[in-house]
């Protein structure tokens, strides 16, 4: 599980770098330029993702708990909600006016959904770790940014558009997940 741990650590450090070491990140922008600096950070996060996926797939199956049988159904509903929340952060709907961190909330929902159907150690490390990262990220942003200035101008039409896109993306995710396994509807 070493690859999984390294990937998760790279993900966390890559995302916290700007907030935890703003001067170092600013110097990186000055030295490399803004776009090349973003490209470097993007490569770090891509490497983190690859390591997490490879590490997760290579991890031994160490069962910690048996997921509930109803977890599959709840997982699928929560995943649709998670995909909607991930889009709501950039959408023009009312949801972004009501939830301060819709994308990070989507990650938490995704994490909980996956922990409902996966009771092995690698899943706890990956999904639990990313869920904890999202919570810590919210807290850090809230501490540094202070009071939230709610965005305005969102419409229900914007939320409907985000929901339609979320449903389409959810279908694509289900198809890919079914192809690479395991099936999101239970079984293999």
N, C-alpha and C positions, 0 to 999 in steps of 0.2 A: 504493500500500500504506500510505499515511499513516493512513487510518482504522484499518487493522489494527494498526499500531504504537500508535496512541493508545488503542485498545480494550484491547490487551494491557497497556500501561502503567497504565491506569486499573484493570484487574483486579488487577495486582500491588500497586499502591499501596493500593487499597481493602482488600485482604486483609492487607497488612502494616501498615496504619495503626495498629491497636490494639497490635500488638507493638512497632513501631518508635517510636511516639509515644503511649505509654499515658496520659501526663498530658493531652495535647491531646484524646485520645479520651474520657477521664474528664470533662474540662471540657465537652465536647460533650454528654455524658449529663446533666450538671448543668444546662446552659443550656437544652437542648431537652427534656430528659426522656429516659428510657431507650428507650421505644418509638418516639418520633419520631426519635431519633438512629439507631436500627436501621433505620427506614424510609428515612432519608437515605442510609445506607450501602447499603441494598438497592437504592435507585434508582441509585446510583453503579455498582454491580455489574451492574444491568440495562442501563444505558447502555453499560458496557464490553462486555457480551455482544453487544448490538446492533451496536456498532461493529466488534467482531471478526468477526461473521457477515457484515455488509455489506462490510467491508474485504476479507475473504477471498474473497467472491463477486466483488468488483470487481477483484481483483488480476490482473495479466496472468499468463499461463501461462509461467513461466520454468522449464524443466526443468533440474534440477540432477543428478538420477540417475534411472535406470530401476529401478523396484521389481521385485523378483523375482516371477515368475508364481505361486509358491506363497504369496506374501504374503497374498493374498486369504483363503486357508483359515486361515492362522495368525491373521490379523486377526480373523476371526469367532470363533475360539475365545478369543482374548485379550479380545475385547470382552465376551463372556459372563463371563469372570473379572473384568473391570473393573467390570461392573455389580454382580456379587456383592460385590466389595470395597467399592464405594460404599455398599451396604446394610449390610454387616457392621459398619460403624462405629456404626450405631445399633441393630443387631440384638442378640439375646440368645443368640448362639451362642458356640462355642468360638473361632471365628476372631478375634473381637475380643480374646481373651485371648492370642493368639499373635502378632498383628501390632499394633505400637504405633500406626501411622497407617494404618488400612485405607482410609479415603477418599482420602487423598493417594496411597497406593500404587495405588489404583484409577485415579487420574488419570495416574500414570506409565505404568501398563499400557495405558490408553487412548491415551496419547501415542505409545508405542512401536508399538502396533497400527496407528495411522493413518500413522505414518512408514514402515511396511512396505508400504503400498499407495499412498502419495502421495510423489512425488519432486520436486515443484515448490517454488519458493522460498516461496510463501505458506504451504504446508503445513509447511515447516520452521520458519518463523517462528511460526505458530500452535501447531502440535502440539508442536514442540520447545520453544517458549517456555513453554507451559503445563506441560510435563514438567519443565523446569528450575525453574519457579516452585514446583512441588510438592516437588521435592528441597530447594530453599532453604527452603521453609516447614517441612519436617521438621527440618532442621538448626537453624533458628531456634527452633522449639518445644523441641527437645531441649536446646539451650543454656540457654534461659530456664526451662524446667520442671524440669530436672535428671533424676534417676533416675526411671524409669517404674514406677509402681505398677500392676501388672497388674490389670485387672478380674477378678473371679471370678464363679462362678455360671452361666457359659454352659453350654448343653447342645447336644448334637448335633441335638436337635429344633429348637432355635433356628436352627442353620445350615441345616437342611433347609427351614425356613420361609423363610429369607432366599434360599436357592437357588431355591425355587419362585417367589417374588416376582421374583427376578432374571431367571428364564426368561420370565415374563410381560412384564416391562418390556423385556427384550431383544427380544421379538417386536414390541412396540409401537415400539421404536426402529427396528427393521428396516423396519417398515411405513412409518414416517414418512420414513426415509432413502431408501427405494425411491421414495416419492412425490415427494420434493423432489430426488432424484438426488444423486449417482450411486448405483447399486444396490450394496449391500454385498456382493453375490455376484459382482461383476465385470460388465463391460459398462456400458451407460448406462441 
